[in-house]
């Protein structure tokens, strides 16, 4: 074995064995050139038969299929990576996105003895002491965990999500190697450097480590339930903290039918159209009101109970959005719904996600042409997922770096649209989304309380600056006395400039006082009439003063 530049890959015999295995899988599926370009090929001597198998794999399968096969063969860490990449059409070609969406998370279950050992080790008691009944046959098995039904001593029906044994060790070994390979790709292959592969892998590693800690999923379920406690038709399974650890999650058993089981819905006398509409409602409110949404909304994660109650399961992957990102996302979607490419490009410029080399005029023109092409399509015939994907194709081609959370939201919305149409093909999800999004956008844009909070925040920052200013001036004067400041006056009209800036600053302060007075008066109205009146008068006085100052200066 010849070991060259190892980058970030730890030099342990176990890791080197895994590196050799990964390299063999890549070469066997026709990626020998990639291995050669990274320089990894020189680290090992591999069997000569691999090159023959490489050529036969190239003949039989497309490059996209061979990438998927590599991920499947390399195990749970790489399956998860492939599933994450399938949500990033801004980074990889659409053909590869579609292929990676075929990645199956279903794997053979691990034996019941291992399940029992894991439960006993985590919960500290044997199964007979913990449960009235435990079903050894798993309900489902995936790369991270498998699920079993059980009955508590209290008679409550539950399911246990039990993590695969040694998974933390496997992932803990894979992630440093993956980071090392990402560094090699970035260093050795110039054409992929713009994608920042090390950054992508670092984000993926953090998310996967969080997903392996079932305490996070339990928190997500409890938070979702709290956010939706005002809606009796939406829920998440109840959790049982006494029976939960970082590797075992115990929750209420949901005895319902999958949302897409139309026959099952009708047997429960639940109208599919209502379920479809309610699912869209859950997705939109989760994103735009709570900023906390299910990032993996496939049909298997939506169950319907008698009466039409929607219950979500599997909270391992959740999206979180702050207020600012929600505003940006709303602007992006409203720009699509109102056929306004100018609004979209302005947003990209504000977010500073457009490269200096981007031809903004050409970007606007292509977006306008695309939107106009879809403008005359009947809403019922519009494929929202395809439309949004075409928009992403255009902006990515013009080197716009779309934020990952925007893509995650787009995936959640378009997936929910697909589920809604599968449940009821006659329903037009976009027709439901449009009024909701436009109304929410207007409420966010015109919300006086929100603007008052932002103004209060700005005022707080200004107050902090005023408090700090004397100390900063003292330090500056101290340096001046010591001769540590060198001033070069290269401006001929400095007095005029200073006078002009002074006038501008005064008017800015007056404008802030005017706005603060009017906003405060509005907030006090109905609570303290005298204070409100005084503030209205002050606001009017400041506004008049500002106007006169502008007129005296000739409108400058």
C-alpha positions in Angstrom: 0.0 0.0 0.0 1.4 3.4 -1.0 0.0 6.3 0.9 0.2 9.8 -0.7 -1.3 13.1 0.2 -4.1 12.0 2.6 -5.7 15.4 3.1 -8.3 15.2 5.9 -8.7 11.4 5.9 -7.5 10.0 9.2 -4.7 7.4 8.8 -6.1 4.4 10.6 -6.1 0.9 9.2 -9.8 0.7 9.4 -10.2 3.9 7.4 -7.7 2.8 4.8 -9.6 -0.4 4.3 -12.8 1.6 3.8 -11.0 4.0 1.4 -9.9 1.0 -0.6 -13.5 -0.4 -0.7 -14.9 3.0 -1.9 -12.2 3.3 -4.5 -13.0 -0.2 -5.7 -16.7 0.5 -6.0 -16.1 3.7 -7.9 -13.8 2.0 -10.4 -16.0 -1.0 -10.8 -18.9 1.2 -11.8 -16.8 3.1 -14.4 -15.4 6.1 -12.5 -11.7 5.1 -12.8 -10.8 8.4 -14.5 -12.3 10.3 -11.5 -10.2 8.2 -9.1 -7.1 8.8 -11.2 -7.6 12.6 -11.2 -8.0 12.8 -7.4 -4.7 10.9 -7.0 -6.2 8.3 -4.8 -5.4 5.5 -7.3 -1.8 5.7 -6.3 -2.4 4.8 -2.7 -3.3 1.2 -3.4 -2.7 -1.8 -5.6 -6.1 -3.0 -6.8 -6.9 -6.3 -8.5 -6.6 -6.1 -12.3 -10.2 -7.5 -12.8 -11.7 -4.2 -11.6 -10.8 -2.4 -14.9 -12.5 -5.1 -16.9 -15.6 -4.8 -14.8 -15.4 -1.0 -15.2 -15.7 -1.2 -18.9 -18.6 -3.6 -18.9 -20.5 -1.4 -16.3 -20.0 1.6 -18.7 -21.6 -0.3 -21.5 -24.6 -1.5 -19.6 -25.7 1.6 -17.6 -25.9 5.3 -17.9 -23.5 7.5 -15.9 -26.4 8.6 -13.7 -27.5 5.0 -13.0 -23.9 4.1 -12.1 -23.7 6.9 -9.6 -26.9 5.7 -8.0 -25.5 2.1 -7.9 -22.3 3.4 -6.2 -24.4 5.1 -3.4 -26.5 2.0 -2.9 -23.5 -0.3 -2.7 -21.6 2.0 -0.3 -24.3 1.8 2.5 -26.4 4.1 4.7 -24.2 7.2 4.8 -24.0 7.3 1.0 -27.7 6.5 0.5 -28.5 9.5 2.7 -26.0 11.7 0.8 -27.7 10.6 -2.5 -31.1 11.5 -1.1 -29.9 14.9 -0.1 -28.3 15.6 -3.5 -31.6 14.6 -5.1 -33.1 17.8 -3.5 -30.3 20.0 -5.0 -31.1 20.6 -8.8 -29.0 23.8 -8.5 -25.9 21.6 -8.0 -26.4 18.6 -10.2 -28.0 17.9 -13.6 -31.7 17.1 -13.6 -31.1 13.7 -15.1 -29.0 12.8 -12.0 -31.6 14.3 -9.7 -34.3 12.0 -11.1 -32.0 9.0 -10.9 -31.0 9.7 -7.2 -34.7 10.0 -6.3 -34.9 6.2 -7.1 -32.6 5.5 -4.1 -34.3 3.0 -1.9 -34.1 3.5 1.8 -35.6 0.0 2.3 -33.1 -2.6 3.5 -33.4 -6.0 5.1 -34.4 -5.8 8.8 -31.8 -6.7 11.4 -32.5 -9.7 13.6 -34.8 -9.4 16.6 -32.1 -10.4 19.1 -30.1 -7.2 18.0 -33.3 -5.2 18.4 -33.9 -6.5 21.9 -30.2 -5.9 22.9 -30.5 -2.3 21.7 -33.7 -1.6 23.6 -32.4 -3.2 26.8 -29.1 -1.3 26.5 -30.9 2.0 26.0 -33.9 1.7 28.3 -32.2 -0.3 31.1 -34.8 -3.0 31.4 -35.8 -6.2 29.6 -38.7 -6.3 27.3 -41.0 -8.2 29.7 -40.6 -5.5 32.3 -41.1 -2.7 29.8 -44.0 -4.0 27.7 -47.2 -6.0 27.9 -46.5 -7.2 24.4 -43.7 -6.6 21.9 -44.1 -7.6 18.2 -40.8 -9.0 16.9 -41.9 -8.5 13.3 -40.9 -5.0 12.2 -43.5 -2.7 10.6 -40.7 -1.2 8.4 -37.0 -1.3 8.1 -34.7 1.5 6.7 -31.0 2.3 6.5 -31.1 4.2 9.9 -33.7 2.3 12.0 -36.6 -0.1 12.0 -40.0 0.2 13.6 -41.8 -2.3 15.9 -45.2 -2.3 17.5 -45.6 -2.8 21.3 -48.1 -2.5 24.1 -47.2 -0.6 27.2 -48.0 -2.0 30.7 -50.7 0.8 30.8 -52.3 -0.7 27.7 -51.3 2.0 25.3 -50.4 1.0 21.8 -47.0 2.3 20.7 -44.4 2.0 18.1 -40.6 1.9 18.8 -38.1 3.3 16.3 -34.9 1.4 17.0 -31.6 2.5 15.5 -29.4 0.0 13.7 -26.6 -1.4 15.9 -23.2 0.2 15.3 -24.7 2.8 12.9 -22.9 5.6 14.8 -19.6 3.8 14.4 -20.2 3.3 10.6 -21.2 6.9 10.0 -18.4 8.1 12.3 -16.0 6.3 10.1 -17.5 7.3 6.8 -17.9 11.0 7.4 -14.2 11.9 7.8 -13.4 9.9 4.6 -16.2 11.6 2.8 -14.9 15.0 3.9 -11.4 14.0 2.8 -12.6 13.0 -0.7 -14.6 16.3 -1.0 -11.3 18.1 -0.3 -9.5 16.1 -2.9 -12.2 16.8 -5.5 -12.1 20.5 -4.7 -8.3 20.6 -4.9 -7.6 18.4 -7.9 -10.6 19.0 -10.2 -10.9 22.8 -11.0 -14.3 22.4 -12.9 -16.1 21.4 -9.7 -14.6 24.1 -7.4 -17.5 26.5 -8.0 -19.9 23.9 -6.3 -18.1 24.1 -3.0 -18.2 20.4 -2.4 -16.4 20.5 1.0 -19.1 23.0 2.2 -22.0 20.7 1.0 -20.4 17.7 2.7 -19.9 19.6 5.9 -23.6 20.6 6.0 -24.6 17.1 5.1 -22.5 15.7 7.9 -24.0 18.0 10.5 -27.5 17.1 9.4 -26.9 13.4 9.5 -25.3 13.5 12.9 -28.5 15.3 14.1 -30.7 12.8 12.5 -28.9 9.9 14.2 -29.8 11.5 17.6 -33.5 10.6 18.0 -33.8 13.2 20.8 -34.0 15.8 18.0 -36.8 13.9 16.3 -38.7 13.7 19.5 -38.3 17.4 20.0 -39.5 18.1 16.5 -42.7 16.0 17.1 -43.4 17.8 20.3 -42.8 21.2 18.8 -45.0 20.4 15.8 -47.8 19.4 18.1 -47.6 22.6 20.1 -47.7 24.7 16.9 -50.8 23.0 15.7 -52.6 22.6 19.0 -55.2 25.2 17.8 -56.3 22.9 14.9 -58.0 19.7 16.0 -57.7 18.2 12.5 -53.9 18.2 12.4 -51.6 16.3 14.7 -48.3 14.4 15.3 -48.0 11.2 17.3 -47.7 11.6 21.1 -44.2 10.7 22.4 -43.4 8.8 25.6 -40.2 10.4 27.1 -39.8 7.6 29.7 -39.2 5.2 26.8 -37.0 7.5 24.6 -33.2 7.9 24.3 -30.9 9.0 21.5 -31.2 5.6 19.8 -34.8 4.6 20.7 -37.9 6.7 20.0 -41.3 5.5 21.4 -44.4 7.1 20.1 -48.2 6.6 19.8 -49.3 4.0 17.2 -51.3 5.7 14.5 -54.1 3.5 13.3 -55.0 5.3 10.0 -54.6 4.9 6.3 -52.1 6.6 4.0 -53.3 9.8 2.5 -53.0 8.4 -1.1 -55.1 5.3 -0.2 -58.3 6.6 -1.9 -60.2 3.4 -1.4 -59.3 3.3 2.3 -60.4 6.9 2.7 -63.8 6.2 1.1 -64.2 3.2 3.5 -63.7 5.6 6.4 -66.3 7.9 4.7 -63.6 10.6 4.2 -63.8 12.6 1.0 -60.5 12.5 -0.8 -60.9 16.1 -2.0 -61.1 17.3 1.6 -57.9 15.4 2.5 -56.1 16.9 -0.6 -57.1 20.4 0.4 -56.2 19.9 4.0 -52.8 18.5 3.2 -52.0 21.6 1.1 -53.2 23.8 4.0 -50.9 22.0 6.4 -47.9 22.5 4.1 -48.5 26.2 3.5 -49.3 27.1 7.1 -46.2 25.1 8.3 -43.9 27.0 6.0 -45.3 30.5 6.0 -46.9 30.9 9.5 -44.7 28.6 11.7 -41.5 28.6 9.7 -41.2 24.9 10.8 -42.2 22.3 8.2 -41.9 18.7 7.2 -39.0 18.5 4.7 -39.7 15.0 3.6 -43.5 15.0 2.8 -43.8 11.8 0.8 -47.2 9.9 0.9 -45.9 7.4 3.5 -45.5 10.2 6.0 -49.2 11.3 5.9 -51.8 9.3 7.7 -55.6 10.0 7.8 -57.7 9.1 10.8 -61.5 8.6 10.9 -63.1 12.0 10.4 -60.3 13.2 8.1 -57.7 14.2 10.8 -54.2 14.5 9.2 -51.4 13.0 11.2 -47.8 13.3 10.1 -45.0 10.8 11.0 -41.2 10.7 10.6 -39.9 14.0 11.9 -36.2 13.3 11.3 -35.9 15.9 8.6 -37.5 19.3 9.3 -37.0 22.7 7.7 -36.6 25.8 9.8 -37.0 29.3 8.4 -36.5 32.7 10.2 -38.7 35.7 9.5 -36.3 37.3 7.0 -36.0 34.1 4.9 -39.8 33.7 5.0 -40.1 37.2 3.5 -37.6 36.4 0.8 -39.3 33.1 0.0 -42.7 34.8 -0.2 -41.3 37.4 -2.6 -39.8 34.7 -4.8 -43.1 32.8 -5.0 -45.2 35.9 -5.5 -42.9 36.9 -8.3 -43.7 33.5 -10.0 -47.4 33.8 -9.3 -47.6 37.4 -10.6 -45.4 36.8 -13.6 -42.9 39.4 -12.4 -39.2 38.5 -13.4 -38.1 42.0 -12.3 -39.2 41.3 -8.8 -37.4 38.0 -8.8 -34.1 39.4 -10.1 -34.3 42.3 -7.5 -34.6 39.7 -4.8 -31.5 37.8 -6.1 -29.5 41.1 -6.2 -30.6 41.9 -2.6 -29.6 38.5 -1.4 -26.2 38.9 -3.2 -26.5 35.5 -4.8 -25.7 36.7 -8.4 -22.2 36.4 -9.7 -20.4 39.5 -11.0 -20.2 37.8 -14.4 -23.9 37.3 -14.7 -25.7 39.2 -17.5 -28.7 40.4 -15.5 -30.5 41.7 -18.6 -30.3 38.3 -20.3 -31.4 36.6 -17.1 -34.5 38.8 -16.9 -35.3 38.2 -20.5 -35.1 34.4 -20.2 -37.2 34.4 -17.1 -39.8 36.6 -18.8 -39.9 34.4 -21.8 -40.3 31.3 -19.6 -43.1 32.8 -17.5 -44.9 34.1 -20.6 -44.8 30.6 -22.0 -46.6 29.2 -19.0 -48.9 32.3 -18.6 -51.6 31.0 -21.0 -51.6 27.4 -19.6 -54.8 26.6 -17.7 -54.2 26.3 -14.0 -55.5 22.8 -13.9 -53.0 21.8 -16.6 -49.9 23.5 -15.1 -47.3 21.2 -13.7 -46.0 23.3 -10.8 -43.0 21.1 -10.1 -41.9 21.2 -13.7 -42.5 25.0 -13.9 -40.4 25.7 -10.8 -37.7 23.4 -12.0 -37.5 25.2 -15.3 -37.1 28.5 -13.3 -34.3 26.9 -11.3 -32.6 25.7 -14.5 -32.6 29.2 -15.9 -31.2 30.9 -12.8 -28.6 28.2 -12.2 -27.4 28.5 -15.8 -26.8 32.2 -15.1 -24.7 31.4 -12.0 -27.3 32.4 -9.4 -26.5 30.5 -6.1 -29.9 29.6 -4.8 -30.1 29.2 -1.0 -30.4 25.6 0.1 -33.5 26.3 2.3 -35.3 27.9 -0.6 -34.8 24.7 -2.6 -36.0 22.6 0.4 -39.2 24.7 0.6 -39.7 24.3 -3.2 -39.3 20.6 -2.9 -41.8 20.4 0.0 -44.4 22.5 -1.9 -44.1 20.7 -5.2 -44.1 17.3 -3.5 -47.2 18.2 -1.6 -48.8 19.4 -4.8 -48.0 15.9 -6.3 -49.6 14.1 -3.3 -52.7 16.4 -3.5 -53.2 15.6 -7.2 -52.6 11.9 -6.6 -55.4 11.9 -3.9 -57.8 14.0 -6.1 -56.8 14.6 -9.7 -59.6 17.2 -10.1 -58.2 19.5 -7.5 -55.9 22.4 -8.6 -53.4 22.9 -5.7 -52.0 26.1 -7.4 -55.5 27.6 -7.4 -55.5 27.1 -3.6 -51.9 28.3 -3.1 -52.3 31.5 -5.1 -54.8 33.4 -2.8 -53.1 32.2 0.3 -49.6 33.3 -0.8 -50.8 36.7 -2.1 -52.7 37.3 1.1 -49.8 36.3 3.3 -47.4 38.4 1.3 -49.6 41.5 1.7 -50.0 40.9 5.4 -46.3 40.6 5.9 -45.5 43.6 3.7 -48.1 45.9 5.4 -47.9 44.6 9.0 -47.4 47.8 11.2 -46.4 45.8 14.2 -43.6 44.1 12.3 -42.3 47.4 11.0 -42.5 48.9 14.5 -40.4 46.0 15.8 -37.8 46.6 13.1 -37.8 50.3 13.9 -37.4 49.5 17.6 -34.4 47.3 16.7 -32.8 50.0 14.6 -33.4 52.5 17.4 -31.7 50.1 19.8 -28.7 49.8 17.5 -28.6 53.6 17.2 -28.7 53.9 21.0 -25.9 51.4 21.4 -23.8 53.4 18.9 -24.5 56.7 20.8 -23.4 55.0 24.1 -20.2 53.7 22.4 -19.4 56.9 20.6 -17.8 58.9 23.5 -15.4 56.0 24.3 -14.5 55.6 20.6 -13.8 59.4 20.3 -11.6 59.3 23.5 -9.6 56.5 22.0 -9.3 58.4 18.7 -8.2 61.6 20.4 -5.6 59.6 22.5 -4.1 58.3 19.2 -4.1 61.8 17.7 -2.2 63.2 20.7 0.4 60.5 20.3 0.7 61.3 16.6 -0.5 57.8 15.6 -3.1 59.2 13.1 -2.1 60.4 9.6 -4.7 62.4 7.8 -4.4 63.0 4.0 -6.7 65.7 2.6 -7.1 64.9 -1.1 -10.5 66.7 -1.4 -10.7 70.3 -2.7 -14.3 70.9 -1.6 -14.2 69.3 1.8 -16.1 72.1 3.6 -19.0 72.0 1.1 -19.2 68.2 1.3 -19.2 68.2 5.1 -22.0 70.8 5.1 -24.0 68.8 2.6 -23.6 65.6 4.6 -24.6 67.4 7.8 -27.9 68.5 6.2 -28.5 65.0 5.0 -27.9 63.6 8.4 -30.2 66.1 10.1 -33.0 65.3 7.6 -32.4 61.5 8.2 -32.8 62.0 12.0 -36.0 64.0 11.4 -37.4 61.3 9.1 -36.7 58.6 11.8 -38.4 60.7 14.5 -41.4 61.3 12.2 -41.8 57.6 11.5 -41.3 56.6 15.1 -43.9 59.2 16.2 -46.6 58.0 13.7 -45.9 54.2 14.4 -46.0 54.8 18.2 -49.2 56.8 17.9 -50.8 54.0 15.9 -49.8 51.4 18.5 -51.1 53.6 21.4 -54.4 54.4 19.7 -57.2 52.9 21.7 -55.0 52.4 24.8 -53.8 55.8 25.7 -55.6 58.5 23.8 -53.7 61.5 25.2 -50.3 60.0 24.5 -51.5 59.0 21.0 -52.7 62.6 20.2 -49.4 64.1 21.4 -47.4 61.7 19.2 -49.6 62.4 16.2 -48.9 66.2 16.7 -45.2 65.6 17.2 -45.1 63.4 14.0 -46.8 66.1 12.0 -44.4 68.7 13.4 -41.3 66.6 12.5 -42.8 65.9 9.0 -43.4 69.6 8.4 -39.9 70.5 9.6 -38.4 67.9 7.3 -40.4 69.1 4.3 -39.3 72.7 4.8 -35.7 71.7 5.2 -35.8 69.9 1.9 -37.6 72.8 0.1 -35.0 75.3 1.5 -32.2 73.1 0.1 -33.7 73.1 -3.3 -34.8 69.4 -3.0 -31.3 68.2 -2.6 
